[in-house]
């Protein structure tokens, strides 16, 4: 497929051996490397030695460890894209998925209203890290309780529902399914960006979680006050819930506001005086184009093989792109259709493709999740191998 060379400029990419193992189990977004190499120094981040000497960024603020520049750029990006309301929301930042999830669950479940932990549920297939992240600290306030669609909740039964939309692993657009009065949803919207799905509305849920890594690809960035992997933030409607989340999170990061600023700048700057488009690379254009190319190639390979199936393609009008676009999830939820083959991960492993099995998502072992965001040379070899399986 097309999409350009993802090798570093001035260097030769390490050759990918024909029999190399393709590890597509994790969600490393290395596809974005080519874009940021094109951007170059415009997104360079410099942290002066005298900066961030204090634990506190703004002692008077609710989230006192939040760098104001990062909040400003993150809110600006939401307004540019139109994917989430931010007016009237408190901004809480965390240094990773586990920390921010647990902060939200702590805030919604404390103080405990009974003698049992609040159940935490999500519809299957759910993100495979939800169960271990929920139970990591063995909290007395909340515990993992499984599939939300089979959860027996009374009219006023208390629970926390994790709503991932678009969903990891299958890309489905979701709403909360538990309807009891005591249900408290946390909306995980890390993939609600225009390269992955049509932006159909400004989300306005009580708690909305986002992450830099799924927007820009900076999953391994280490910047600022803490060593940070996959910086996340939450837009929180209720001040008391936000206060409890801040209490849970005692430190954060700085530095990535420059990166988000480059993304917004490319869409807000005016056209050049001669009418030509400005030469600044546009992240969402790059990512949407690359994702559409990859999904076309993957669907063609699956059709050619006949051994697999994918969820049906859906389309919708995207208010950001101003046109009807297809969904292009960050992961492919691939199902094995070979008769007698009950373990798709095992089948792919025999072809040196590592993928996470469906049972880890509360689903079927005939399904696997495959990362769609790896480098071009890895993805191209994946397509070739899938085409050869019949």
C-alpha positions in Angstrom: 0.0 0.0 0.0 1.0 3.7 -0.3 1.7 6.1 2.4 5.4 6.9 2.0 8.6 5.8 3.5 8.7 5.8 7.3 12.5 5.6 7.6 14.4 8.4 9.3 15.7 11.0 6.9 19.3 10.5 6.2 19.2 7.0 7.5 18.3 3.6 6.0 15.5 1.8 7.7 16.4 -1.5 9.3 15.5 -4.2 6.9 12.5 -6.4 7.9 13.5 -10.0 7.3 10.9 -12.0 5.3 10.5 -14.4 8.2 10.4 -11.7 10.9 7.8 -12.0 13.7 5.2 -9.2 13.4 4.2 -8.2 17.0 0.9 -6.4 16.6 -0.4 -7.2 20.0 0.3 -3.8 21.5 -1.0 -0.5 20.4 2.3 1.3 19.6 1.3 4.3 17.3 4.6 4.4 15.4 2.8 5.2 12.2 2.9 8.8 13.3 6.7 9.0 13.2 6.7 9.9 9.5 4.5 12.9 10.2 6.6 14.3 13.0 9.8 13.9 11.0 8.1 16.1 8.3 7.1 18.7 10.9 10.7 18.8 12.2 11.7 21.6 14.6 8.3 23.3 14.6 7.2 20.9 17.3 10.5 20.8 19.2 10.1 21.0 22.9 12.7 22.7 25.1 12.5 22.6 28.9 14.7 25.2 30.5 16.7 24.0 33.5 15.1 26.6 35.8 11.5 25.6 34.8 9.3 23.4 37.0 11.3 23.8 40.2 8.2 23.6 42.3 5.8 20.7 42.7 3.0 23.2 42.1 2.2 24.8 38.8 -0.6 27.0 40.2 -1.3 26.6 43.9 -4.6 28.5 43.6 -6.0 26.1 40.9 -8.2 23.0 41.6 -5.7 20.9 39.7 -2.7 22.6 41.2 -0.1 20.4 39.4 -1.5 21.1 35.9 0.7 23.2 33.6 -1.6 26.0 32.4 -0.1 25.9 28.9 -1.0 22.3 28.4 -4.6 22.9 29.6 -4.9 25.9 27.2 -3.7 23.9 24.2 -5.8 20.8 25.0 -9.0 22.8 25.3 -8.1 24.6 22.1 -7.7 21.4 20.3 -11.1 20.1 21.4 -12.6 23.4 20.1 -10.8 23.1 16.8 -11.9 19.4 16.3 -15.3 19.8 17.9 -15.3 16.4 19.6 -16.0 17.5 23.2 -17.5 20.3 25.2 -15.0 21.9 27.5 -16.9 25.0 28.7 -18.1 24.4 32.3 -15.7 21.4 32.7 -12.8 21.0 35.1 -9.6 19.8 33.6 -7.7 17.0 35.5 -4.4 15.6 34.2 -2.8 12.2 34.9 0.4 10.5 33.8 -1.2 7.4 32.4 -4.3 5.2 31.8 -4.1 3.4 35.1 -3.7 6.5 37.2 -6.5 8.5 35.6 -8.9 5.5 35.5 -8.3 4.8 39.2 -8.7 8.5 40.1 -12.1 8.6 38.4 -13.2 5.3 40.0 -12.0 6.5 43.4 -13.9 9.8 43.0 -17.2 8.0 42.0 -17.0 5.3 44.7 -15.8 7.2 47.8 -17.0 7.4 50.4 -18.4 3.9 50.1 -22.2 3.8 50.5 -22.3 0.2 51.6 -20.1 -2.6 53.0 -19.2 -3.9 49.5 -17.0 -2.3 46.7 -18.8 -0.7 43.9 -18.9 -3.0 40.8 -17.1 -1.8 37.7 -18.3 -3.1 34.4 -17.9 -2.7 30.6 -19.7 -4.3 27.6 -17.8 -7.2 26.1 -15.6 -7.1 24.1 -14.0 -4.6 26.4 -10.5 -3.1 26.6 -8.3 -6.0 28.0 -6.6 -3.7 30.5 -9.8 -2.6 32.3 -9.9 -5.7 34.6 -6.3 -5.5 35.9 -6.3 -1.7 36.0 -9.5 -1.8 38.1 -8.2 -4.3 40.6 -4.5 -3.3 40.7 -4.7 -1.7 44.1 -7.3 -4.1 45.6 -9.3 -1.1 46.5 -12.1 -1.5 49.1 -14.1 1.1 47.2 -14.5 -0.6 43.7 -13.9 -3.9 42.0 -14.1 -5.4 38.5 -17.4 -7.2 37.9 -17.2 -8.1 34.2 -19.5 -7.7 31.2 -22.0 -4.8 31.5 -24.5 -6.5 29.2 -24.9 -9.4 31.6 -24.7 -7.3 34.8 -27.8 -7.8 37.0 -28.5 -4.3 38.2 -31.6 -3.2 40.1 -33.4 0.1 39.5 -31.1 1.9 42.0 -28.2 -0.4 42.1 -24.8 1.4 42.2 -22.1 0.6 39.6 -19.5 2.2 37.5 -19.6 1.6 33.7 -16.5 2.1 31.5 -17.8 3.2 28.1 -15.1 3.1 25.5 -16.2 4.8 22.2 -15.0 4.1 19.6 -14.4 0.9 21.3 -11.1 -0.9 21.9 -10.9 -3.6 20.5 -13.6 -3.6 17.8 -14.1 0.1 17.0 -17.8 0.1 17.7 -19.4 3.4 18.7 -21.0 2.9 22.1 -23.3 4.5 24.7 -23.8 3.4 28.3 -25.8 0.2 28.6 -26.5 0.0 32.3 -29.7 2.1 33.0 -30.1 1.8 36.7 -30.3 5.1 38.6 -27.1 4.3 40.5 -25.0 3.7 37.4 -22.1 6.1 37.0 -20.5 6.1 33.5 -16.9 7.0 32.7 -16.5 7.8 29.0 -13.2 6.7 27.6 -13.0 8.8 24.4 -9.3 8.3 23.5 -10.2 7.3 19.9 -12.8 9.9 19.3 -10.7 11.9 16.9 -11.3 12.4 13.1 -8.6 10.0 11.9 -10.5 7.1 13.5 -14.2 7.9 13.3 -16.6 10.6 12.1 -17.0 13.4 14.6 -20.8 13.5 14.8 -21.3 15.6 17.9 -19.5 17.4 20.8 -19.5 14.8 23.6 -20.8 16.3 26.8 -20.6 13.4 29.4 -19.9 13.9 33.1 -16.4 12.3 32.9 -14.5 12.1 29.6 -11.0 10.7 29.3 -8.5 11.5 26.5 -4.8 10.8 25.8 -2.0 12.4 23.8 -0.8 9.1 22.5 -3.8 8.3 20.4 -3.9 11.9 18.9 -0.3 12.5 18.0 1.4 9.1 18.5 3.5 10.2 21.5 2.9 7.1 23.6 6.5 7.0 24.9 7.1 10.7 25.6 9.0 11.5 28.7 8.6 15.2 29.5 8.4 17.6 32.4 7.7 17.2 36.0 7.4 13.4 35.9 8.6 10.6 33.7 5.3 10.2 31.9 4.0 7.5 29.6 0.9 8.3 27.6 -0.2 11.6 29.2 -4.0 11.6 29.8 -6.5 14.2 30.8 -10.1 14.2 31.9 -12.9 16.8 31.4 -15.0 16.5 34.5 -18.4 18.2 35.0 -18.8 18.0 38.7 -16.3 20.0 40.8 -16.4 17.6 43.8 -15.6 14.6 41.5 -12.8 16.6 40.0 -11.5 17.5 43.5 -11.4 13.9 44.5 -9.6 12.9 41.3 -7.0 15.6 42.0 -6.6 14.3 45.5 -5.8 10.9 44.0 -3.3 12.2 41.5 -0.5 14.0 43.3 1.8 14.9 40.4 1.8 15.3 36.6 3.8 16.6 33.6 4.6 19.5 31.4 6.0 19.9 27.9 3.5 18.4 25.4 1.5 21.7 25.0 3.9 22.7 22.1 3.0 19.5 20.2 -0.7 20.0 20.6 -0.2 23.7 19.6 1.4 22.6 16.3 -1.6 20.4 15.6 -4.1 23.2 16.2 -2.0 25.9 14.4 -2.1 23.9 11.2 -5.9 24.2 11.1 -6.3 27.7 12.4 -3.8 29.6 10.3 -5.2 31.5 7.4 -4.5 30.6 3.8 -1.4 32.2 2.1 -2.0 35.5 0.3 -1.8 33.8 -3.1 -4.6 31.4 -2.2 -2.4 28.4 -1.9 -2.7 26.2 1.2 -0.1 26.7 3.9 2.8 24.2 3.8 2.5 23.3 7.4 1.7 19.5 7.7 -1.7 18.7 9.1 -1.8 15.8 11.5 -5.5 14.8 11.1 -5.2 14.9 7.3 -2.1 12.8 7.4 -3.6 10.2 9.8 -7.0 10.0 8.1 -5.3 9.5 4.7 -3.0 6.8 6.1 -5.8 5.0 8.0 -8.1 4.9 5.0 -5.3 3.4 2.9 -4.5 0.8 5.5 -8.1 -0.2 6.0 -8.7 -0.6 2.2 -5.5 -2.8 2.0 -6.6 -4.9 5.0 -10.1 -5.4 3.8 -8.8 -6.5 0.4 -6.4 -8.9 2.0 -9.2 -10.4 4.2 -11.4 -10.8 1.1 -8.6 -12.4 -0.9 -7.8 -14.9 1.9 -11.4 -16.0 2.7 -10.1 -17.3 6.1 -11.1 -14.2 8.1 -13.8 -11.6 8.5 -13.9 -8.0 9.8 -16.7 -5.9 11.3 -18.8 -4.2 8.7 -17.6 -0.9 7.5 -19.7 2.1 8.7 -19.8 5.7 7.5 -21.0 9.0 8.9 -20.9 12.7 8.3 -17.9 14.2 10.1 -18.3 17.7 11.3 -14.5 18.2 11.3 -13.8 16.9 7.9 -17.0 18.4 6.4 -17.7 15.2 4.5 -19.0 11.6 4.9 -16.1 9.4 6.0 -15.6 5.8 6.9 -14.7 4.5 10.4 -11.0 3.6 10.5 -10.4 2.1 14.0 -6.9 2.0 15.5 -7.3 -1.8 15.9 -8.7 -4.5 13.6 -11.1 -7.0 15.3 -10.2 -9.9 13.1 -12.3 -13.1 13.2 -11.1 -16.5 12.0 -13.7 -18.2 9.7 -11.7 -21.4 9.1 -13.7 -24.5 9.9 -12.3 -26.3 13.0 -10.0 -23.4 14.0 -11.1 -22.1 17.4 -8.1 -20.1 18.3 -7.3 -17.2 15.9 -4.2 -16.1 17.9 -2.8 -19.6 17.6 -3.4 -19.6 13.8 -1.7 -16.3 13.3 1.2 -17.2 15.5 1.9 -20.1 13.1 2.4 -17.3 10.5 4.6 -15.3 12.8 1.9 -12.7 13.5 1.5 -11.9 17.2 -2.0 -10.6 18.2 -4.0 -10.4 21.4 -6.7 -13.1 21.6 -10.3 -12.3 21.9 -10.8 -14.0 25.3 -8.7 -11.3 26.9 -11.4 -8.8 26.0 -14.2 -10.9 27.4 -14.9 -12.1 23.9 -14.4 -15.1 21.6 -11.0 -16.9 21.1 -11.9 -17.0 17.3 -11.2 -13.2 17.3 -8.0 -11.3 17.7 -7.1 -7.6 18.0 -4.5 -6.3 15.6 -2.7 -3.0 15.9 -3.3 -0.8 12.8 -0.8 1.9 13.8 2.6 0.2 13.3 5.2 1.4 10.8 4.5 1.0 7.1 6.9 -1.9 6.5 5.4 -3.9 9.3 1.8 -3.2 8.2 2.6 -4.1 4.6 4.1 -7.4 5.6 1.0 -8.1 7.7 -1.2 -7.6 4.7 1.0 -9.9 2.6 0.9 -12.7 5.2 -2.9 -12.4 5.8 -3.5 -12.6 2.0 -1.6 -15.9 1.9 -3.6 -17.6 4.6 -6.6 -19.6 3.2 
